[in-house]
């Protein structure tokens, strides 16, 4: 097992403090604020811990309220809003320093049959036909990418990414607001469906907001930008294995009022749509210094 995937499993292994009360910790890797995907994943773990085993998370809707402090634990308080015959609802509040930093509602459902349809997966190269992450890292290190980008890609991470198109990562020019990225957990994970959903929730915050910056020749690492996730919604459609390659196809239909909207669809290699994602984020240009 790689250090990266062990770090992810440790992140998602919350400590139970009391009935409906859990504590999560952040990896000490020098970040100035907690990664948003971490808070989403941990909040979903907390909600899942209060649901019966025959209920499975099918959607979540969260709001980022304050930046998280990676140097102190995060307390997750779960409110058992409703337990129905088919669905149950949980509300989770993440707290640090006595203040809420994130709030999320999650819905769980019993398995049942019904109508089936899905949008087909786009035709893109397979992950084996793309540059490996090691080769990609080497390319980034040799490029003119900002130091922040190089630092991000240099450390070992729990999720392996293979972008279909590398232009955005090695150049700074306006591009269409779309990208396709293959990704998978960077090592083995226990075969627990709920854990794989939490891992997918963690990964779903990666690269998504960046898509809204493509048309403007910027990235989330641009020093002249103030960038932060504002909200995050996710729907789980079908079973999947997070250790197998998944395609994250992303588009940004709109940016206005210093906010960018990005939409994502996640597919298995055989074209099965397993999840949909929506996120709006702050993409505010910083005032130029005179």
N, C-alpha and C positions, 0 to 999 in steps of 0.2 A: 504494500500500500504506500502511495506517495505521501510526502509531507503535506502536499496541497489538499488532497482529498481527506486526510486525517484532520486537517484544520477545519474543513467544512463540516465533517461529522461532529467534531467537538463544538463548533458554533451552534449546530442544530440540537445538541444534547442539553436541553435546558434543565436547570436544577429546580425541583419542586420545593417551594418554601412553605406553602399552606394551601388549603382548598382554593382553587382558582388563581393561585399566585405563583409565578415562576420567575427565575432569574437567568439571564443570558449574559455571556461575556463576548468581548471583541478580541480578535487577534491583535497582538502588539507588533504591528509592522510599520509604525511611523506615520499612519494616516492622521490627518488633522480632524477628520470627522468620520463617523460610522458610515460604512457603505450601506446605501439604501436597501439593496437586495438582502443584506444580512437581517435588517429589521423586519422586512416582509417575511422572510423565511422563518425567523424565530417567532414572530407573531402567529404564523400559521401553525407552527409546532405547538404553541401554547393553546390555541383554539382546539387543535386536534386532540390534545391530551384530555379535554373535557367532553369529547364526543364518544358515543358508543362505537364499538368496532365495526358495526354494520352500517354506519353512516360515513360517507366519504365526501371530502371537500369538493365542491363543484364550482365555487366562485369566491372571490375576495375583492374588497374595495377598500383602499387605504388612502390616508392623507398624511403627508409629512408635515409636521408642525414646527419643529425646531431641529437644528443640527444635533446629531448624537455625539456624545463625548466617548471616544474609544478607550479612555483610561479608566473608566468606572463601569460597573455592571449596569445592565438595563433590567428593570423590573416590569414584568408583563402581568397585568391584571385582566382576567377574563370574566365577562358578564354573560351568564347563560340566559340570553334574551328569550329564547323560545325553543321548546322541544315538541314538535308536532309528530303526527303519525308517519309522514313521509320526509319532511324537512326539519332541520333544526338550525338556529341562528346563534352565532356567538359574536360578541363585541370585545375587542382587545384594545387596551390602552397601554402603551409603552412609556415608562416614566424614568427620568433621570433628574437628579438634583431637585426633586420635588415638583417637576413640571412634566407635562405630557410632551413627548417628542414625536409620537406617531399614534394614530388611531386606525383601527381596521375592523370591518365587519366581514364575517365569513359565513357561508351557507353550506350545509352538509345535507346529503340526500341518500336514501336507500337505493340500491341498484334496482333498476327496472327497465323494461324494454319500451320501445316507441318508434316513431318515425326516424329515419336516418337520411341525412344528406350532408355534404361538405363541399367547400370550395377546393378545387384541385390544387395540388402543389405545383409551384412554378418549375419549369425545366431549367435546372442549373447543373453545373459539373458536380460529380461525386466528391466527397472529401478526400479520397485517395488521389484524385487528379489535381488537387490543390497543393500549394506550398504547406509544408508541415509547420507547426507552431515554432519549432526550433529554427527552421529556415527563415520563418517570418520575423522572429526576434532578431536574427542576425541582420536581416534587411533593414529593420527599423533602427538598429544600432548604428548602421553605416549611413543612414539617411540624414536629412536635415531636420528630422522631427524634433520638436521641443524636448527639453530635458525631462519634463514631467511625463511625456509619452514614453520615453526610453526607460524611465524608472518604473513605470507601470508594467511594461512588458518584460522587464528584466527579472522580476521576482517570480518565484514559483506560485502558481495559482491553482485553485481546485477545479476550475473549469477550463478545458482546452477549447480554443476557438480557431476556426479556419475561415476567414472571410473569402467570399467568392471573388470580390474585386478589391484590390489593394490601394487604389488611387487615393482614397480618403486618408489612408494611414501614412502615406509617404509623401503626399503633396498637399498644398493648401489652395485649391481652386474650387469654384462653384461646381457642384454636381447635382444631378437629379436627386430628389429626396427619397431614395430607396436603397436598401442594401439587403443582401442575403448572406447569412453567416451560419456555417455548420458549427455545432458545439456538442460537448459531452462531458460528463464528470471525468476528472483526470485520475481514475482509479476505481477499484471495486467498491461497491456499496451493498449493505444488507438488502435482501429482497423483500423490502417492506414498502408497499405501495404509497402509504402516507409519507414516508421519508423521501421517496423520489419526488413527490409533489412539492414538498418543502424545498428540496434541492432545486427543482425547476423554478420555483418562486424566487429563490436566491439568484439564479442565473438570469431570470427574465428582466432584471433591472440593468443588465450589462448591454452596452452598445445601443439601446433603444432610443434614448434621448438624443444621442449623437446624430441620428438620422434627420432630426429637425434642423440640424446645423449644416447639412450637406449643401443646400442651395446658397449658403452664405460664406462658403469657404472657411468655416470655423470648425472647431471640435470642442468637446467638453474640457480639453486640456488647454485651450487657447487662453493666454494670460490676459487678453483684453475682453474676456467674457466672464460674467457671473452666472454660473450654471448650477441648477439644483432640481431634483425631482420634487414635484408638488403633490401629485397623486398617482395612484397605480391601481389598475383593475385587471383581474385575471379570471379566466373561465377555463376549467378543466373539462375536456370533452370525452376523452377516451384514455385507456391505460397506455403506459409507456415505460421504458426502462431508461433512466437518465444516464446510464453508463454506455448506452449505444448512441451513435451519431443522430442528432436532431437538427433539422433545418429551421433557422429563425429568419423568416422573411419579414421585412419591416418597411413601412412607408410613413411619410409625414404629410398629411393632407393640408395642414395649415400652420402658420405661425403669425402671431399678432400680439400686440400689447405686451411685448417682452415674454411671451409664452409660446412654446412649441408643442404641438400635439403629434404623437407618434403611435402607430398601430402595428401590432405584430401578430403573426400566425406561426405556430410551431408544429412541424411535421416530423414523423418518423421517416426512415429511408424509403419505406414502401409507399409513401404518399399519404399516410393516415394523419389527419389533422387531430392533434392531441390537446392543443390549448390555444387560446386567443388572449391577447394582451393589449391594453390601452394605457397610455401614460401622457400626462401633460407636465411640462417642466419649465422652469424659469430659464430663459436664454436672454439675459440682459447685457447689452454691450456696456462695458465700463467707460466712464467719461475719460476722454483723453487728457493727459496731464500737460499743462502748458509749459 
